[in-house]
Each structure stands twice: as structure tokens, then as C-alpha cells.
Amino acid sequence: MDAKVNIQTYMQQVGERARAASRRLASVDSGTKNKALLAMADEIEAQQADLLAANAIDLEAGKKNGLDEALLDRLALNPERVTGMAEGIRQIVALADPIGSITDLSYRESGIQVGKMRVPLGVIGIIYESRPNVTADAAALCLKAGNAAILRGGSEAAHSNQAIAKCIQAGLKTAGLSIDCVQVIETTDREAVGLLITMPKYVDVIIPRGGKGLIKRVSAEATVPVIKHLHGVCHVYIDGKADIDKALAVAFNSKTQRYGTCNTMETLLVDSAIAQTILPTLGKMYTDVGVELRGCEKTCKILANAIAATEADWDEEYLAPILSIRIVDGIDAAIEHCHQHSSGHTESIVTDDYSRARRFLAEVDSSSVMVNTSTRFADGFEYGLGAEIGISTDKIHVRGPVGVEGLTSQKYIVLGDGHIRK
């Protein structure tokens, strides 16, 4: 960003370029988009050393600024994660292009044909924190769905994001597409966010990814439609008819596979019928890996090292090795707890009872509801979407992991042959 250009002028220019690029992208064929995406993936792998060097600068600054371990983990790149970014893009290439597909085409009594065609949303603004891999995922998903993207990452990942942006631009150029198809905001000025979310002339939808503070600010101030999730207070309920080995595996993995993610379990619910049997073993498993346990009164009687949970714990997204545990009297109480305290992200039941599993699936109102599996699977990559731009806990316009199709809309098309209405 030129220092002589003020932030308002800069953001308007970004918006104008994005709008123009979106109109051109709407007619770009799948082959050209895929060529750009493959070139991006190749460039990311080829520039791994530069990406890691840029990320090292961000990590060092993050440590000096006191970022906690969970945020540093989100910020960090390593060779495996760089390769993962490239692989995620290649998986998006392999997905069917939804743009232009026509469904529900049927004849009406008048003789006209009416159907629906899938189309891009237009210009998507994405505001995110910490994770630099979001830059690659968001760019690829938006491009595959025929949308122009304006990406504004957090200041803590500024060097990493700009290094990835260079790879994205190289891929676009290889396919003969304008670099305006994906613009990564160059300024870390917070005013850029305020301007981006209030530009309905240029931006069709905003997707925020980050902490509660960011999501609440965007939701409160945006004049552009927002696809969001506030936070991930996810639950695993161990039913009285659960297989012990399955329950131990699912409950342990849901919490410890990775602490700083929105699909990590934050509250464990255990049926009182099985609590005395499973909690001593499970409590030791957590303690052995350094997880702090906060329990209800009944839990604390079983687990001597658990500290008393407060009412606030049931609504907390820890993003850390901390777990709250509540013993409940059966599935009704478990479902009621989820209704009261879930953020609507992901809940899982461990049970061998088919009827209880079906009840849990039907009655728990979250974007992902699972049976006998870890909440950590609530992820676009694991769902076969290639990658995700976020996990929406909204009910409109898309819910759950947002992949390529979630970044499109439909319009009605009508086909006739000189038909007139009588």
C-alpha cells in the first residue's frame, strides 16, 4: 500500500477492482480456474523456504507480544502445514465446478421451462485472525466458486499472509487471470476492517474467522450480509449404553488431538449410569497429558484432582488444555444441557443404542451432530469439501463447514420459444 494513499481511498480502490474482477470471473471456464489453482499449489510448495522465513518473523513477534500457546499454534507454519495448504488447493481442483449447473428444470402448463442455475455470490470479503493457511484456503475456494476475494488477515500473521499472497498472484498470472481476483489487504490498520464491512456497493458477503471480539464487532457493524460462527463450545455425551473403548477414544481425541480449534470438545457430558465406571480411567488419561479438569459436584467426588466448575465454565471456549465435565441423568438432560450451553457448532454422542443415537441427531440443534466419532472431524477437509472457508453456525445462507457450493447462490432461469402470458 502506497503511504501517500489514505485508507479510505485504498479500500475503495480495492473494492472497485474486486467488483470488476468478479464480473469477469463469472464467465471464466473451469479449466482456467483449475489451471490457476494448480499453479498456486505448485508455487506454495516451491516457495516453502520463503513462507517459513516470513512465518518465523510473525512467530517471533507473536512471542514478544505475549500471544498464548493456542494462538501461536494457529499462527505457526511448518513443512507439513505448507504441504497441507498445497494439497488442500489440489483437492479443490478435483471438486466439480458448481457454477452454471442447472437443476429442477421442468415444463409448466404454459409451455415455458423453469429451473435454477448455480451462480457465484460475487465479491466475498474474508476477515480472519492468526491462521495464515486461511489465506490459501479462502483464495482457492472463492476462485473455484467464481468469486473475487478480498482477504484481510490479522496483523500477527502479516508477513506470512503477504508471502502466501505472492504465490496466489503467481498462480493467477499463470492462468491469464487478473491478480484482482484475489486481493490480500496490505495494511494492518484496523480501519480497513470497518470500511470493508460497510461497502455493499463492492462486497456481497463478509465471512469473519476469529475470536468472539472480531465476530461480534463484524456482526454489529456490518452493512454487508455476514456468514459467521461466534465460537465453538462443543460437547461429547457418553451415554449409559456406550461401548467403553469407543467412549474413551472419542472423548480423549475430541479434546486432546488439538487444543486451539473451534471443533475441539470443551465440555464432556457423562450419563450417571456409567460415570463411576469410565471417569476414573478417562480422568487419568487427561491428567497424564496435562489437561486441567473442572467438574460438577458429582464429578469432583469421583475425580479428586478435578476443581469445582463455575456456571461460566459451561459456556466457555477454552482453546486450551482445560475441560469441563458434567454428570447428567440420561439423554434428556444431556440434550437440555446442549440446548442451554452449546454454541451450535458440533456435538457428539457415544452410544450403542440406535434409538438414542437417532434422538440425539434429531433433537440437538447444531451445525454438525455426530454419533460415535470425534468432534475434531467437523472440518471441511474431513467432510470432502477440499477445504473450508469457515464453519457457519448461522442457519441462513449456509450451515456447517462452508465449501465451494456454500460460496454460491441460485437464480431462476426461464426458457421459452416466443411464449407470452395470456
Secondary structure, DSSP 8 states (H G I E B T S, - for coil): --TTS-HHHHHHHHHHHHHHHHHHHTT--HHHHHHHHHHHHHHHHHTHHHHHHHHHHHHHHHHHTT--HHHHHHH---HHHHHHHHHHHHHHHHS---TT-EEEEEE-TTS-EEEEEEEE--EEEEEE-S-THHHHHHHHHHHHTT-EEEEE--GGGHHHHHHHHHHHHHHHHHTT--GGGEEE-----THHHHHHTT-TTT-SEEEEES-HHHHHHHHHH-SS-B-------EEEEE-TT--HHHHHHHHHHHHHS-SSSTTSEEEEEEEHHHHHHHHHHHHHHHHHTT-EEEE-HHHHHH-TT-EE--GGGGG----SSEEEEEEESSHHHHHHHHHHH--SSEEEEE-S-HHHHHHHHHH--SSEEEESS-GGG-STTTTTSSS-S-EE--SSS--EE--TGGGEEEEEEEE-SS----
